[in-house]
Amino acid sequence: KSYEEYEGTVVPTSSSQRGWNRRGVRYEAIKTGFYVDERPYLRGGKKVFLIINPGAHTDKCLVLRPNTGRKTVNKISYRETYNNLTRTNPDRAQRLWEREFELADLPYNQPYQFSCPGRHLETKVFAGKIVPVLAKLIKASGESVSTEYGSSSNKKNYSVVRVESSDAMKRDQLSQESAESSQGAETEMVDAKKGLVISHADPVEGEEDVGRGIARRMEKIGGCIFRGEIAKYRNDGGNQECDPPGTFFASFSNGAKLKMDAAQANKARKLYQKEVAKLVDAGMPEESASVTKFECCTDLTSLKHTACEPILSAMEDQNPEQYEVNYEEKFSGKVPDSIVGLQFQDTTVAMSDVHGNSIDVEMWEKVLMNLASDLLRSGILTTRQLSSLDKAEGFSK
């Protein structure tokens, strides 16, 4: 919801407590608007906030800051901060916002004043051909997998994000400015592209649907979505209540094979089209986003290794303390303008190193360490070993 929709709206602070605390005192309603913190301890200048209260149906509200972006906070716990703020008009808030945005042009770990970190936060995103190993990545992060016996945690420690390079953002801005200066049909075309355009998925009919893309949400693996295709259709006399009757045989990127009736196949087709639309909207070419065939190989001896340049030297590769980088290689090629990948929580977790000592690492490091540990236990060749094998067999980079 936008600021204009909620501006000045007075709603109860909490639906569960109906705006009352445990002592029977009614909380003052949080009003949507721009606010300023003008307390004297702020030596670097005033702090500006945009607070949006969506209503009594939730105990959360949205807080936006020039340096940290937006975050969701609990209304009750945010009360102390809210009581120290003064409401201001949008024009003044815009001037303060621009000033603070410039001050915050610093690394996240370098504050420009007390309790105000810089706005440049470095993070790690897993991207590339991660779909076939998505479940392994999530498992390596410690995310619990739901089963018929329940789950120990319902909180996700990852999110799917879109990352754009600064060059791509500049080109998009120039294109948008150029489009805004144009009139007529061209402007209408740009406006039409602002929304997510999902191609219509025709209802399945039978044999002609073989090879078409489908998708399936795995509720027991963190809500992941696996893509695949309709591999075969058989009019076997089953599912007579559906149109068409019969059975659709589906295969997915995680190796799963399922039987579906027409209703299930139609649902899978719609989900597939929606996922393709998301990838296209993120900047991926439609041809790449529509890929349905994923080659899986269980015989490691039949794999053709592409020559790579390992990060570790031959001596470092023998060091057991370096196991988490044994499978890394130097990147060569052009950095894409936009990627869609998996980002894990920016948090520190406890791990055990190769000697069994307890160490603190970031979540993304935990994922790499667990993956590498599993690969080593399975006897999978390291990047250095693969490079040596390629050279021995006459492969060139």
N, C-alpha and C positions, 0 to 999 in steps of 0.2 A: 504494500500500500504506500502511496506517496504522502509527502508532508502535507500537501494541500488538502487531501481527503480527511486528515485527522486534525488539522490545525484548530486549536482551541477546544477540542473535544474534551468534555469532562466525563470520565468513566470511573467506576470503582477501581481501586488499586488491585483487588484480588477477587476472583470468583469464589475461591474456597473459603476465604474469611469475610467476603462481602465488604471489604474496606474497614474492618474493625480489628483491633489488636486484642490480645488476650486479656487486657485490663478493661476492655469495654470502651476504649477511646477510638473514635473514628479517624482514620487516616485522611489527610487531605489528598484529593485526587491528583494524580500526575497528569499534567496537561501537555499535549503535544506542542512543541515549539522550539525556538532557539534560546539557549541559555548561556550565561557568562559567569565564570568563576573569577571574582575580583578581589579575593582575599589578599592581604598585604604580603604574605609569605612568598607569593609568586613574583620573584625578582625579574624574570624574563618577559613578563607581560601577561595579559589576561588569557584565560583558557575558554574556548568556545565549544558549545555542545549543541547537537541536534538530537532531541529526545522524541521518540514516537511511541505513543501508548496505543496499541491496537485495540484495546477493549477489555471488558471484564471476562471474556472467554478464556483468557490466559493470564498467568501470574508473571509473565515476562514482558519486558519492553525493549525497544531497540535504541541503542545509544551510538551516535556517530561522532567521531573526532577527526580533525585534520591530519593527525599523525598516525593513529592506529586504525583508522577506518571504522567499520561498524562491528558491534558486538551485541549479543543478547544478554541482558542482565535480569536478575530477579528483582521485582518491584520492591519487595519488603527490604531486602538487603541493600538496595540502592538508595533507600530513603535518606540516609545520612548525607550522602553526596548531593542529592536533589535539594535538600533543605539549605545548602550553602550556595545555591545558584540563584542568579537573578535573570528574570526573563527579559529578552531584548527583541528588537525588531529585525526583520530579515536583512535590511540594508546594512545596518551596523554589524550584524553577524557575518555578512559576506566579507566586509573589510577585515574584520578580525580573523576570519577563516583564512583568507589569502595570506595575511601576515604570518599566522602561525604555521601555515603550510610551507612557507619559505623557510621559517626557522627550523622546521622539522626535516629539512633536506640533509639528513645525517644518517649514519648507520644506526640500527635499532639499539645497539648496546652503548650508544653515545647520547645521553640525554641533553636537551637544549635548555631545560630547567628542571626543577624538582618534580619527580613523578611524570615526566614527559619524555619518553624515549623517541629517538629518530624514527622516521617512517620507512626506512629501507631495511627490511628484514630478509635475511638470507635463509632459504629453505631448500629442501631436497624433494624432487619429484621423480618417481619411477615411471619411465615412459619407454616407448618402443614396442617390441613384440612381447608384451606382458600378458596378453589374454590367455595363452595356453598354460601359464604358470600363476594365474591370478590367485587360485585357491592356496597355492604354496606360499605366496607372498603374505596373504592374510593370516595364514596359520603361523608363519615365522614371526609375525608381529605380536603373537600372543592372543589374537582375537579368538574368543571362544566360538565354537561351532555348535549350533543348536541341534539337539537330537531328540528322540522320543522320550528321553529321560530328563530333558530340560537343559538349561544353559546356565553357566555360572555368571555370565555377564551379558547385558543387553546393549552396552555402550560401545559404539564403533570408535576405533582409534585411527580411522583413516577416512579420507574423502577423495572424491574424483574432482580434479581441478583442470582448468584450462590456463595455459601459460602462453603469453605472447612476447616476442622480442620487442625491444624499444623501437627498432627500425620498422617493424610491422605496424606498431601502434601509430608511428608518425605517418606512414603511408595511408592508414585508415583515416586518420584525422584529415589529411590533405584531400582524400577522396570525398569525405563527408562535407568538407568546406566547399569543394567544387560542386558537389551535388546540390548543396543548399543555395548556391548562386545560380543554378539552372532552374528552369521552369518547365511546366507542361508534363509530358509523358515520362520524361527522364526522372523528374522528382517523384512522381507517383511510383515508379519502379523501385527507387531507393527506399521509400516509405514501406513498400510491401515487403522488403527484405528485412525489416526490423524485427518481425516476428519469426517464430520457428515454423517453417513450412514443411509439413509432413506429407509425403506422397501417399495417395490413396492405395490401400491394399485391397485388390479385388478378391472376392470370396473364392476359396479353393473350389476346384471342379473335378479334379482327379489326376489322370496321367500327365496332363499338361502342366501341373504344378511341380513336377519333379525337377529339382535343381533350384527352386526358389528359396530365398532366405527366410529364416525363422529365428526366433529368440526365445529364451526361457529364463525366468527369474528363479534363482536358487535361494529360497528363503532360509535354508539350513546352512548356507555358507555366506553369511553376512549380507544377504540380499543381492549377491552378484548376478549379473546377466551374462549368460553364455549364448553365443550365436551359433548357427548351424544351417542346415538345409534339409529340405524334404528329399529323402533318398529314393523312396519308392512308394507307389500307391497300389493297393490291392483291393478289388471289389470282391471281398470274401463273404459277403452276406451279413456281416456284422454291422453294428451301429445303425440300424434301420431308421432310427428316429432322427438321424442327421441327413443333411443334404450337402454333398452326395453321401450315400451310405458307403461302408467299407472302412479300410484302415490306411492311415498315412504313417509311413516309417520315417522317423527323423533321426539325424545324427548331428551331434554338437561338437564344438571346439574342445571341450574337456574330455572327449572320448565317449560320452554317454550316448546310448541309442534307445529311443522310445517309440512306442506306438501311440498314435493320436487319432481321435475321431475328427470330423470336419470342424466342429465347434472349437476344439482345442487348437487345431491347425490355423484357423482364422485368427484366434487370439494371439498365437505365436507370430503370425504374419504381421499383425498390427504392431506388436512390440518391436519387431525387427525394423519396421519402417520408422518407428519413433527413434530408435537408437541410431539408425543411419542419419536421420535428420539432425540429431544432436552433434554427430561427428562432422557433418557438412557445415553446420552452423559454427563449429569451432575452427573451421578453416581447412579441414581435410578434403581432398578431392573426392567427389562422389564415387568414382570408380574404385578407389581404395576403401572408402567407407562401406561399400556394398559387397566386399569380398565375403564369401560364405565357405570356401574350401580351406581347411587348415590341415596340413599334412602332419600326421603324428608318426613317430618312428620309435619302436621299442627295441630295435636291434641297433645298439650303439656302434657296432662294427661297420654298419652300412652307411653311417653318416659321412658326408663329405665336408671336411672342415675348411673354412675359409681362412687364409693366412691372416694372422693378426699380430699386433705388436704388444706384448705383455708389458704391464707396468713394472713388475718385479724383475730383477736380474736373476740369473741362474743361481747365484749364491743366496739371494733373499728368498727365492722360491722354496728353499729347503728349511727355512726358519719356521718352526711351528707357530710362532707368535704372529705370523703374517697371514694366517689362513684366510682372513676375511677379504684380503685383496688378491688372493691366489687366482681368482677367476675374473679379475678385471683386466681390461685392455685399453690402450690409448685410443681415444676417439679420433677418427679421421673423416673428413667430409664437411659439408655445409650444415651449419646449425639451422634447423627449420624455423620459419617465422612463427609457427604456432604448434603447440603440442597439447594433447590431452593425456593425463597420467594420474598416478596414484600418489597422494600426499599423506604421510603419516603424521600423527600429532607431534607438535613441537614440545616434547617433554623428555625428561631424563628418566631412564629405567635402570634397574640393577641387572647385571649379567655376570657370568663366570667366565674368566679367561681360560686359556689353554692349560694353565697351572691350577685351575680351580679357585683362583682368588676372586673375590667379589669386586666388581668395578662398575662405575656409573657411565652409561653411554646414552646417546640420543636414540630415539625410537627407530629412525631409519638405519642407524648402525646396527641395532639389534637384529633387524630384518636381514641385513647382509651377513652378519655373523652366523645366524641360525641357518640360512640357506647354504653358506659355504661349509658349515660344519656337517650338514646333511650330505652334501656332495662328496666331501672327503671320506665320510664313513661309507658311502656307497662305492667308493673307488673311482669316481669320475676324474678324468685327466684335468689338470690345472691348465690355465692359459699358456703358461711357459712350456709345459709338456706338449700341448697341442702345437705350439709354434715350432718346437724342436722336431716333432713328428712331421709337420708340413715340410720343413726344410729337408729332412731325410728322404721324403718321398718326392722331392723335386718341385714342390709348389712355390710359387713366387708371390710376393705381396701384390 
